[in-house]
Amino acid sequence: MFENLSPMPADPILGLMTKFREDPHANKVDLGVGVYKDEAGNTPILACVKRAEQHRIDTEATKVYIGPTGSPAFNQLMGELAFGQDNPALLADRIRTVSTPGGTGALRVAADFIKRVNPNSVIWVSDPTWANHTGLFEAAGIKVKTYPYYDYQNKTLKFDEMLAALSQIGADDVVLFHACCHNPSGMDLTNEQWDQVIALTKQQGFTPLIDMAYQGFGDGVDEDAYGVRQMAANVDDMILCSSCSKNFGLYRERIGACSIVGKDSHSANVAYSVLLYVVRCIYSMPPAHGAAIVETILGSSELKQQWLDELKVMRDRINGNRAMLVNKLIEKGVTRDFSFIAKQKGMFSFLGVTPEQVAKLQADHSIYMVDSSRISIAGIGEGNVDYLAESIAKVL
């Protein structure tokens, strides 16, 4: 059987990680990996997480399965965090949530759910989108198409083109939106643009699937959820995939959530039954440890405030790195306008250089990023920004 296999292409980011580790250059800079890093280049465990984890260790009495839905407390608290406690959809009992193995697991659950609901659905993703989106949906047997989103030349949104494309999508299809901190462009919809997208979604009748992997990394926990909350309050059906990897720093615990919004409570219950069948067929039971940490934090006013404070530190560092890089490039004599970097949100941005210049940055200066020039903003710090800006200036 295995003799007929052909090797799959290696993941470009994983390949970059290997090259970076093996590079002996004293000033090497890793702008490829998509995890938060502090000034020292570490991905720390949040203090609130340590406290919640110790509570978990002290109080956990069994390792028995927690059921396909996951922890009810986690699901409720995640729903309130994402949709807001006073959301009309939540108050009308139209939302059902299950725990999943990370945000990626949530997306795969959503993909299989869509395939079961309507096998002929097409899912539309932004151009560009997170590299794994396409593979996840195609693996579930769903056809993937793109709608215009990022203007590489002008470093802004192709918003009019986006609306024009969405206005041609029918009620049987699904459209994926990024809630905030768009990966990989960093370009987010404004609240006013969200309002227009939501109105068009209602008009066309397609199902919105919102991926929220970075709640709290843009402008704030509530601010970043504007599109999610308004969409849920205004459309009949919706899917939300959320992750605790970034904003809680629980990367290796693999905990996320998939939420279904139905037209009414009965419709939500029917969709929920299908969702649970999908879960049972993929992984049967979700992991419990990360969910217990999150529900302990969100269920405690003290720990939740500590989490919000620590999240603000991460958010401020990322936003500060954006402004710092722009200012350093000007200081080093770069005349090209990079001000767009400071206006974007979240962990990522396109630097806007050519693949040849990306290769030169790596070969001559040991600065690592993917060929598209997508950079991880968290990889920048006061200790390397001068070298980074000088190297970019030389390559330009």
Buried (B, 14 or more C-beta within 10 A) or exposed (E): EEEEEEEEEEEEBEBBBEBBEEBEEEBBBBBBBBEBBEEEEEEBEBEBBEBBBEBBEEEEEEEEEBBBBBBEBBBBBBBBBBBBEEBEBBEBEBBBBBBBBBBBBBBBBBBBBBBBBBEEBBBBBBBBBBBBBBEBBEEBEBEBBBBBBBBBEEBBBBBEBBBEBBEEBEEEBBBBBBBBBBBBBBBBBEEEBBBBBBEBBBEBBBBBBBBBBBBBBBBBBEEBBBBBBBBBBBBBBBBBBBBBBBBBBBBEBBBBBBBBBBBEEEBBEEBBEBBBBBBEEBBEBBBBBBBBBBBBBBBBEEBBEBBBEBBEEBBEBBBBBBEBBBBBBBEBEBEEEBBBBBBBBBBBBBBBBEEEBBEBBBEEBBBBBBEBBBBBBBBBBEEBBEBBBBBBBEBE
